[in-house]
Amino acid sequence: MDLNRRDLGLAHGVSVGAVAMFVKDETLNGQLFAQDHGAAFIDISSAAFELGPQAAVFSERPQSAPVLLASNWLAGTSTFAALDLASSFDRIDSILVSALLDDQDIGGGAAEADYVRQTQAGPSGLLRKNGRFIWVSGKDAAGTFEAVDGRSFDAQAFGNLDVLSLSAATDAQDIVFQFAVGETSSRRRGERFSHEILVEIGGTSQDGRRTHARRAIVHPDGQAPMTALGVSLAIEDMLGLRTGKKLAPGLYLPHAVVDPTRAVNLLREIGVTIDDKWHHSDGFEAIRSEKLVP
């Protein structure tokens, strides 16, 4: 494909069901092409500060095609994991999502360009604090988290779309997504790199107790399989391949298209380990570990 051409260099009259853009399309010709053909469009490479041009292009023809802004971490994986965990709460006050990307798992040239652009062109991170959306940088964007093996990592708030999805879905007043690049727990043990996502939620459980939950998600093969699953599930539901009903034209975030609990169940099927720890105000603690091997 030629992203410099509105027809992407494809044959005239080609039939297209969906366009999934895995690289940053600075021309937006991929989205324009999808809208020209009434095809579902999925983008996974834009930070929150880059959404203006896409929203403007969509607004010109809002009834032409469904447009999914899926630039959450790993095409929605972190959001799905958080919202599935959140379903056990009656009220959610705070959500902290931390990702550990192995420094050997950055990806190819396009992925590296995304990383550089999103951390340097837009150095501020987006978070929600006391109900307000705030752009932060420097020490205000700094944080820490504990990896699966207990090591502490310095992290940085990131301006991806997780904060937008989690805020829209839960209305939690405090939401932060942060990430660090370093040696994952598996590689430190002498194995190959993995990918770790840690979700922490504070609020009130459905039986009225103050509750803090922590979920650890690990894939032994790094970030690529989870990204691929997120895009595949989005295509499946946007085209109605599972339900028989295509997604109506509109502007969407991943949690409005893909059911989070179904996504988490399928993550387990592709080899993800999910460990949950619950701490309640009355001192009760619970631990659950689940892994399904395909």
Protein Blocks (a to p, Z undefined) as FASTA:
>chain_A
ZZkbfklopaehiacfbdcdfbdcfkommmmmmmmnopacddfkbcfklmmmmmmmmmmm
mmlpccddfkbghhhlmmmmmmmmmmmpfbdfbdcddddddfklnbpfklmmmmmmmmmm
mmcccddeehiacddehjllgccdddfkopacdddddfbfklmmmmmmnopabdcddddd
dddfklmnopacddddddddddddfkopacddddddddfkbjmlmmmmmmmmmmmmmnom
mnopacdeddddfklmmcfklmmmmmmmnopacddddddfkopacdddddddZZ
